[in-house]
Amino acid sequence: MPDKTTHFGFRNVPVSEKTRHVRQVFDSVADNYDLMNDLMSFGIHRLWKRFAINMAALKQGQQVLDLAGGTGDLTRLMAPAVGPSGHIVLSDINAAMLDNGRRQLLDKGIAGNVTFALANAEQLPFADNRFDLVTMAFGLRNVTDKQRALNAIFRVLRPGGRLLVLEFSKPVAALKPAYDFYSFTVLPKLGQLIARDAPSYRYLAESIRMHPDQPTLQAMMEQAGFERCDYHNLTGGIVAIHRGYKF
């Protein structure tokens, strides 16, 4: 029986192969990931992430899963907030990104309350009701089965816990022409110039267009069991922060 297909950017690929394709993209971009994020967003991604962490309202001693945490930007912001009595698991499906994140956090002296896990968001290797907060920044759009991942996140959250998803989304109509030109013309050229990899950055632009828009993702979170779901558009909806609670 033929394998079902799913989107990988604007291409359809067998479901069983998407994870491998995504892994190849991030293997390629890992060493230049932070530099390219600064260049692509003109540094604004750092403000988006700080805004998301401020919304998390973390407390000392809390347990956090930074899912698809990559090079550790969110973990670096959250580690002081949970303090030595708290704990953060920095998790990613890509070993190259996770190694990069481990090195950067150790270089900055952040180690005592952080551990690392190579894990697929659809099959989280954690106990039920373990975490107070799960964060996922710019990772959900690369997941093959997003609903399955949201279900898994709901399972590992404690009652009273919350999910924060920071992700590219659908911008307001007035921004679309300039945003499309930047995404499909400037971004691949920038990727070729800095990372010597235009195709991976073309995929990243395409993956944003294939990601569910704000109301659709909110409905998916509610389907997974989350309550009091809402979203906050940033920079005209170029990105959105989705929030939901487990009760």
C-alpha positions as CSV (number, residue, x, y, z in Angstrom):
1,M,0.0,0.0,0.0
2,P,1.5,3.4,-1.0
3,D,2.7,5.6,1.8
4,K,0.6,8.6,2.6
5,T,2.1,11.9,1.7
6,T,2.5,15.2,3.5
7,H,3.9,18.6,2.7
8,F,7.6,19.4,2.9
9,G,7.5,23.1,2.0
10,F,5.5,23.2,-1.3
11,R,6.5,19.6,-2.2
12,N,4.6,16.5,-1.2
13,V,6.8,13.7,0.3
14,P,5.9,10.4,1.9
15,V,5.0,10.8,5.6
16,S,7.7,8.4,6.6
17,E,10.4,10.6,4.9
18,K,9.5,14.1,6.2
19,T,11.4,13.8,9.4
20,R,14.5,12.8,7.5
21,H,14.1,15.8,5.1
22,V,13.6,18.2,8.0
23,R,16.6,16.7,9.8
24,Q,18.8,17.3,6.7
25,V,17.7,21.0,6.6
26,F,18.7,21.6,10.2
27,D,21.9,19.6,9.9
28,S,22.8,22.0,7.2
29,V,21.8,25.3,8.9
30,A,22.8,24.4,12.5
31,D,26.2,26.2,12.5
32,N,24.8,29.4,11.1
33,Y,21.4,29.2,12.7
34,D,21.7,32.0,15.3
35,L,23.5,34.3,12.9
36,M,20.9,33.8,10.2
37,N,18.1,34.4,12.7
38,D,19.6,37.7,13.5
39,L,20.0,38.6,9.9
40,M,16.6,37.3,8.7
41,S,14.6,39.1,11.4
42,F,17.0,42.1,11.9
43,G,17.3,40.9,15.5
44,I,13.6,41.2,16.2
45,H,13.4,37.4,16.9
46,R,15.1,38.1,20.3
47,L,12.3,40.5,21.2
48,W,9.6,38.0,20.2
49,K,11.2,35.4,22.4
50,R,11.5,37.7,25.4
51,F,7.9,38.7,25.0
52,A,6.9,35.0,25.0
53,I,8.9,34.2,28.1
54,N,7.4,37.2,29.9
55,M,4.0,35.7,29.1
56,A,5.1,32.5,30.7
57,A,5.2,34.1,34.2
58,L,7.7,31.5,35.4
59,K,8.3,30.9,39.1
60,Q,11.2,29.5,41.0
61,G,11.2,25.7,41.2
62,Q,9.1,25.1,38.1
63,Q,9.7,22.3,35.6
64,V,9.9,23.3,31.9
65,L,10.2,21.5,28.6
66,D,11.7,23.6,25.9
67,L,10.6,21.6,22.9
68,A,12.3,22.0,19.5
69,G,14.6,24.2,21.6
70,G,17.5,24.1,19.1
71,T,20.3,26.4,20.1
72,G,18.8,27.2,23.5
73,D,17.6,30.8,23.1
74,L,14.5,30.3,25.3
75,T,16.3,28.0,27.8
76,R,18.9,30.7,28.3
77,L,16.1,33.2,29.2
78,M,14.2,30.7,31.4
79,A,17.0,29.2,33.4
80,P,17.4,32.2,35.8
81,A,13.6,32.4,36.2
82,V,13.1,28.8,37.4
83,G,16.3,29.0,39.5
84,P,18.4,26.3,41.0
85,S,15.3,24.5,42.4
86,G,13.7,24.4,39.0
87,H,14.6,22.4,35.9
88,I,14.5,22.8,32.2
89,V,14.7,20.0,29.6
90,L,16.1,21.4,26.3
91,S,14.8,19.0,23.7
92,D,15.2,18.8,19.9
93,I,14.8,16.1,17.2
94,N,18.0,17.3,15.6
95,A,21.3,16.2,17.2
96,A,23.4,19.0,15.5
97,M,21.1,21.7,16.8
98,L,21.0,20.2,20.3
99,D,24.8,19.9,20.4
100,N,25.0,23.5,19.4
101,G,22.6,24.5,22.1
102,R,24.5,22.5,24.7
103,R,27.8,24.2,23.8
104,Q,26.3,27.7,23.9
105,L,24.6,27.2,27.3
106,L,27.8,25.7,28.8
107,D,29.8,28.6,27.4
108,K,27.4,31.0,29.2
109,G,27.6,29.1,32.5
110,I,24.1,27.7,32.3
111,A,24.2,24.0,33.2
112,G,23.1,23.3,36.7
113,N,19.4,23.3,36.1
114,V,19.3,22.2,32.4
115,T,19.4,18.7,30.9
116,F,19.2,17.8,27.2
117,A,17.0,15.3,25.3
118,L,17.0,14.1,21.7
119,A,13.3,13.6,21.2
120,N,10.5,13.7,18.6
121,A,7.6,16.0,19.6
122,E,5.1,13.4,18.4
123,Q,6.5,10.8,20.8
124,L,7.7,12.5,23.9
125,P,9.7,10.2,26.2
126,F,8.5,11.8,29.4
127,A,6.1,10.8,32.1
128,D,2.5,12.1,32.2
129,N,1.9,15.3,34.2
130,R,5.5,16.2,34.5
131,F,6.0,19.8,33.4
132,D,4.5,23.1,34.5
133,L,5.3,24.7,31.1
134,V,6.1,23.5,27.6
135,T,7.5,26.0,25.1
136,M,8.0,25.6,21.4
137,A,9.5,28.4,19.4
138,F,9.6,28.1,15.6
139,G,9.5,24.4,15.7
140,L,5.8,23.3,15.3
141,R,5.6,24.0,11.6
142,N,8.4,21.4,10.9
143,V,6.5,18.6,12.8
144,T,4.9,16.0,10.5
145,D,1.8,15.4,12.6
146,K,1.1,18.6,14.5
147,Q,-2.1,17.3,16.1
148,R,-0.2,14.3,17.5
149,A,2.5,16.6,18.9
150,L,-0.1,18.8,20.6
151,N,-1.7,15.7,22.1
152,A,1.7,14.5,23.4
153,I,2.4,18.0,24.9
154,F,-0.9,17.9,26.7
155,R,-0.1,14.5,28.2
156,V,3.2,15.6,29.7
157,L,1.8,18.8,31.2
158,R,0.6,18.9,34.8
159,P,-2.9,20.1,35.6
160,G,-2.6,23.9,35.7
161,G,0.3,23.8,33.3
162,R,0.4,25.7,30.1
163,L,1.8,25.6,26.5
164,L,3.3,28.5,24.7
165,V,3.9,28.2,21.0
166,L,5.8,31.0,19.2
167,E,5.6,30.5,15.5
168,F,5.5,32.3,12.2
169,S,1.9,32.9,11.2
170,K,-0.3,34.7,8.7
171,P,0.4,38.5,8.6
172,V,-2.1,41.2,7.9
173,A,-2.9,41.7,4.2
174,A,-1.0,45.0,3.9
175,L,2.3,43.2,4.8
176,K,1.8,40.3,2.4
177,P,3.4,41.6,-0.8
178,A,6.6,42.8,0.9
179,Y,6.7,39.7,3.1
180,D,6.4,37.4,0.1
181,F,9.1,39.2,-1.8
182,Y,11.4,39.1,1.2
183,S,10.7,35.4,1.9
184,F,11.0,34.0,-1.6
185,T,13.6,36.4,-3.1
186,V,15.8,37.9,-0.4
187,L,15.8,35.1,2.1
188,P,17.2,32.3,-0.2
189,K,19.9,34.7,-1.5
190,L,20.8,35.5,2.1
191,G,21.0,31.8,2.9
192,Q,23.2,31.2,-0.1
193,L,25.5,34.1,0.9
194,I,25.9,33.3,4.6
195,A,25.2,29.6,4.9
196,R,25.9,28.5,1.3
197,D,22.5,26.8,1.3
198,A,19.7,28.6,-0.6
199,P,17.4,25.5,-0.8
200,S,17.1,25.1,3.0
201,Y,16.1,28.7,3.4
202,R,13.6,28.4,0.6
203,Y,12.1,25.4,2.4
204,L,11.9,27.5,5.6
205,A,9.9,30.2,3.7
206,E,7.6,27.6,2.2
207,S,7.0,25.8,5.5
208,I,5.7,29.1,7.0
209,R,3.1,29.3,4.2
210,M,2.0,25.7,4.9
211,H,1.6,26.2,8.6
212,P,-1.9,26.6,10.0
213,D,-3.1,30.1,10.5
214,Q,-3.9,31.6,13.9
215,P,-7.5,30.4,14.3
216,T,-6.8,27.0,12.9
217,L,-3.9,26.4,15.3
218,Q,-6.0,27.6,18.2
219,A,-8.7,25.1,17.2
220,M,-6.1,22.3,17.1
221,M,-4.9,23.2,20.6
222,E,-8.5,23.0,21.8
223,Q,-8.9,19.6,20.1
224,A,-5.9,18.4,22.1
225,G,-7.7,19.3,25.3
226,F,-6.2,22.8,26.0
227,E,-8.5,25.4,27.5
228,R,-8.5,29.2,27.7
229,C,-6.6,29.2,24.4
230,D,-5.7,32.5,22.8
231,Y,-3.1,34.0,20.6
232,H,-1.2,37.3,20.4
233,N,0.0,38.6,17.0
234,L,3.4,40.3,16.9
235,T,4.8,42.4,14.1
236,G,1.5,42.5,12.2
237,G,0.9,38.7,12.5
238,I,4.3,37.7,11.0
239,V,4.6,35.7,14.2
240,A,2.0,34.8,16.8
241,I,2.2,33.5,20.4
242,H,-0.4,30.8,21.1
243,R,-1.2,29.9,24.7
244,G,-3.3,27.2,26.2
245,Y,-3.8,25.6,29.7
246,K,-4.4,22.1,31.0
247,F,-7.0,21.9,33.7
